[in-house]
Amino acid sequence: MEHPNGNGNGHLPGQFPPARRVQSGRGVKQSVQAAAVQRFAFDAVMALQSELAKAGALKVTRDDAMALSQLVKAWDTAADRLRVLRGRGLPASVKAKSKSPPQVQPLIQP
C-alpha cells in the first residue's frame, strides 16, 4: 500500500527502509570465491614451476620471482579470508607475536 505523501516505495520522504537481515548464503558465496582464488593461485604457481623447470634446471628471472611473490601473497590472503569466514581466530602463536613491543626507556632521565 502506497503512502499518499510517499515516493511509491511505501516510505515517507526522508525515512529509510527497515534494515534487512544479512542472508546466510552470502558468507557461503564468499567462502566459495575465496577458495576458488586460493586454488587458482596454487594452480598458477604449479604451472609457473613446471614452465620454469622445462630445461632441467629451475631458472627464475626477476619477473618470474615477482609473479611468484604476488601469487604467494594472493594464496595467503585467500587462506586468511577463509579462516575469517569460517569464524576461526588466529593461532595462539600468532596472537603472541602480534603484541606491541615493550616501550624503550630513554638512556638519560630528565
Buried (B, 14 or more C-beta within 10 A) or exposed (E): EEEEEEEEEEBEEEEEEEEEEEEEEEEEEBBEBBBEBBEBBBEBBEEBEEEBEEEEEEEEEEEBEEBBEEBEEBBEBBBEBBBEBEEEEEEEEEEEEEEEEEEEEEEEEE
